[in-house]
């Protein structure tokens, strides 16, 4: 999805994954024949970006903006079977990355006026047979 200002969420994700040393590639595709303007189709309905992590395996990343809850619902309810299949495959890891602007933290520890793009990241895991989301940096 192109934006008039700045770069897309997917491009931000690719940039960040590459900074982490993870080779990655966009795996969603544009289907121009659906609807008046076309639609984006995710790999297996759940993955926008595929990354390789030597320690964890192949990482499927679902990317969103500040519309976090609909994507949580998509991954844990609507596409739970697809997520279960992915996570049940040896080496399969899933993450949800939601991009938003946050105030930059100054050296003094206070929030400054400048806003920067930061990802909100959650791991999607299996707990028994259930697909659940565990947000990084949050106490469980």
Secondary structure by P-SEA (a helix, b strand, c coil): ccccccccaaaaaaaaaaaaccccccccccccccccbbbbbcccccccbbbbbccccbbbbbbbccccaaaaaaaaccaaaaaaaaaacccbbbbbbbbbbbcccccccccccbbbbbbbbbbbbbcccbbbbbbccccc
